Amino acid sequence: MKHLIVGSGITGTLLAWKFYQNNIPFEIWSDFQSPSASQIAAGLINPITGQRLAKILNYENILHDALLIYQDIEKFFNIPLIFQHKIYRFIENENLKFHFHQKINNPNFQSYLNFIENISFPNLFTSGEYLLIQPVYRIHLSLLLTFIHEHFKKLGLFFYKNFDDSNVYKNFTKIFLCRGYKESDSNLFPDLKWENALGEIIIFFSKDLQLYDIYQNQKMTIIPLGNDYYWLGATYLRDMKIHNYQPSEELENFLFQNLKVSYTIVNKQIGIRPILKERKPIFLQSSIEPQIFLINGMGSKGTLWVPHFIENEVLKNL
Ligand SMILES: Cc1cc2nc3c(=O)[nH]c(=O)nc-3n(C[C@H](O)[C@H](O)[C@H](O)COP(=O)(O)OP(=O)(O)OC[C@H]3O[C@@H](n4cnc5c(N)ncnc54)[C@H](O)[C@@H]3O)c2cc1C
């Protein structure tokens, strides 16, 4: 008998990858009707985030596990997946500066943070003081997902199928639900409290922007993707679901107000971050149906969290 993995975002896909490597029999299903957050995420791994410049606990160990698996997949398919960057974070207010001064003498932060007094990006309107955050990594998630899915399709392990909560699936030993935000529509784990947040992103093209590092302000990030394409994101729209989605103009306004050069918007996409009230990933067995397990709650940091979490919480407790 084999296991069933439901969902082919970064969580389901990396779980399937680890099963594949460990010769654990499985099938992976994806409905592809619900937008997968992983398909539009920037794939950024940033040690220091937020207005308070918070650093993730145990960051170095978690990063180590993440880079190991992404390097392994890079090698297996011979494709470039990991990109190392710097973030120039614009200092918009005294509050951010205050937090920088609080952190800068702390050895946990020192190697990642620097202050840059005067820098100007010639094609952006924002010049002044910046924080330099490095190293940060970007994982090319959509490429990674496509290669692994195609590989599993050829091996007869990947199927476009919808998992229906009301069906009984007797052909599988265990079922691992990795359904991202869609889990919040289900009653299999009734005690969970969800605080999902919808996010919009824009891919744009600009021959003249010539930005080679990541630019960030309090709300937005511009990431160079290569060949004059850029990722801009993301909005953070609480309490908005797909059915009541009202497009915001935040991203378009940001481009209009911050870029001095011409640009073309290629597309605008949405995704929903699967966020639990506890703000951390979880691995749970259903009390209603013991065959069913849940892996979820990756929030805004799935690229960093998933490899470590699968290795340390899921595989060790199978
Ligand atoms: C705009 C935006 C930007 C982000 N940027 C970053 C970033 O830079 N760095 C970072 O680390 N994280 C980022 N995130 C967060 C990251 O995307 C998530 O943490 C991560 O993608 C969650 O992955 P997941 O596999 O759990 O869920 P998802 O990627 O949403 O995947 C869920 C999967 O379940 C499938 N599914 C759902 N229901 C069913 C069903 N009934 N049957 C079969 N299949 C089903 C869906 O089709 C999908 O394949 C961002 C998120 C958003 C929205």
The ligand as a Tripos MOL2 file, in Angstrom:
@<TRIPOS>MOLECULE
LIG
   53    58     1     0     0
SMALL
NO_CHARGES

@<TRIPOS>ATOM
      1 C1          1.8740   36.9150   -2.8860 C.3       1 LIG1
      2 C2          2.6530   35.9260   -2.0930 C.ar      1 LIG1
      3 C3          4.0370   36.0460   -2.0130 C.ar      1 LIG1
      4 C4          4.7820   35.1450   -1.2640 C.ar      1 LIG1
      5 N1          6.1480   35.2670   -1.2450 N.ar      1 LIG1
      6 C5          6.8650   34.3680   -0.5310 C.ar      1 LIG1
      7 C6          8.2830   34.4340   -0.5080 C.ar      1 LIG1
      8 O1          8.9020   35.2870   -1.1420 O.2       1 LIG1
      9 N2          8.9570   33.5190    0.2400 N.ar      1 LIG1
     10 C7          8.3050   32.5400    0.9270 C.ar      1 LIG1
     11 O2          8.9610   31.7330    1.5790 O.2       1 LIG1
     12 N3          6.9710   32.4390    0.9230 N.ar      1 LIG1
     13 C8          6.2480   33.3360    0.2180 C.ar      1 LIG1
     14 N4          4.8930   33.2480    0.2020 N.ar      1 LIG1
     15 C9          4.2580   32.2120    1.0250 C.3       1 LIG1
     16 C10         4.3250   30.8580    0.3300 C.3       1 LIG1
     17 O3          3.7920   31.0100   -0.9560 O.3       1 LIG1
     18 C11         3.5740   29.8070    1.1360 C.3       1 LIG1
     19 O4          4.1370   29.6950    2.4150 O.3       1 LIG1
     20 C12         3.6490   28.4370    0.4570 C.3       1 LIG1
     21 O5          3.5090   28.5650   -0.9180 O.3       1 LIG1
     22 C13         2.5890   27.5010    0.9680 C.3       1 LIG1
     23 O6          2.7180   26.3130    0.2330 O.3       1 LIG1
     24 P1          1.6760   25.1340    0.3480 P.3       1 LIG1
     25 O7          2.1930   24.0270   -0.5120 O.co2     1 LIG1
     26 O8          1.4280   24.8320    1.7900 O.co2     1 LIG1
     27 O9          0.3130   25.7230   -0.2710 O.3       1 LIG1
     28 P2         -0.0570   26.0390   -1.8080 P.3       1 LIG1
     29 O10         1.1240   26.4730   -2.5700 O.co2     1 LIG1
     30 O11        -1.2280   26.9510   -1.7930 O.co2     1 LIG1
     31 O12        -0.4910   24.6290   -2.3990 O.3       1 LIG1
     32 C14        -1.7170   24.0220   -2.0880 C.3       1 LIG1
     33 C15        -1.9640   22.9170   -3.1030 C.3       1 LIG1
     34 O13        -3.1090   22.1550   -2.7050 O.3       1 LIG1
     35 C16        -3.8900   21.8630   -3.8580 C.3       1 LIG1
     36 N5         -5.2470   21.5380   -3.3960 N.ar      1 LIG1
     37 C17        -6.0620   22.2890   -2.6230 C.ar      1 LIG1
     38 N6         -7.2070   21.6130   -2.3860 N.ar      1 LIG1
     39 C18        -7.1140   20.4180   -3.0320 C.ar      1 LIG1
     40 C19        -7.9610   19.2670   -3.1640 C.ar      1 LIG1
     41 N7         -9.1750   19.1900   -2.5680 N.pl3     1 LIG1
     42 N8         -7.5450   18.2000   -3.9030 N.ar      1 LIG1
     43 C20        -6.3180   18.2220   -4.5070 C.ar      1 LIG1
     44 N9         -5.4700   19.2710   -4.3930 N.ar      1 LIG1
     45 C21        -5.8480   20.3540   -3.6630 C.ar      1 LIG1
     46 C22        -3.7590   23.1380   -4.7040 C.3       1 LIG1
     47 O14        -4.0960   22.9020   -6.0450 O.3       1 LIG1
     48 C23        -2.2580   23.4160   -4.5120 C.3       1 LIG1
     49 O15        -1.5090   22.6310   -5.4160 O.3       1 LIG1
     50 C24         4.1220   34.1160   -0.5630 C.ar      1 LIG1
     51 C25         2.7430   33.9730   -0.6560 C.ar      1 LIG1
     52 C26         2.0050   34.8730   -1.4150 C.ar      1 LIG1
     53 C27         0.5120   34.7100   -1.5170 C.3       1 LIG1
@<TRIPOS>BOND
     1     1     2 1
     2     2     3 ar
     3     2    52 ar
     4     3     4 ar
     5     4     5 ar
     6     4    50 ar
     7     5     6 ar
     8     6     7 ar
     9     6    13 1
    10     7     8 2
    11     7     9 ar
    12     9    10 ar
    13    10    11 2
    14    10    12 ar
    15    12    13 ar
    16    13    14 ar
    17    14    15 1
    18    14    50 ar
    19    15    16 1
    20    16    17 1
    21    16    18 1
    22    18    19 1
    23    18    20 1
    24    20    21 1
    25    20    22 1
    26    22    23 1
    27    23    24 1
    28    24    25 2
    29    24    26 1
    30    24    27 1
    31    27    28 1
    32    28    29 2
    33    28    30 1
    34    28    31 1
    35    31    32 1
    36    32    33 1
    37    33    34 1
    38    33    48 1
    39    34    35 1
    40    35    36 1
    41    35    46 1
    42    36    37 ar
    43    36    45 ar
    44    37    38 ar
    45    38    39 ar
    46    39    40 ar
    47    39    45 ar
    48    40    41 1
    49    40    42 ar
    50    42    43 ar
    51    43    44 ar
    52    44    45 ar
    53    46    47 1
    54    46    48 1
    55    48    49 1
    56    50    51 ar
    57    51    52 ar
    58    52    53 1
@<TRIPOS>SUBSTRUCTURE
     1 LIG1         1 GROUP 0 **** ****
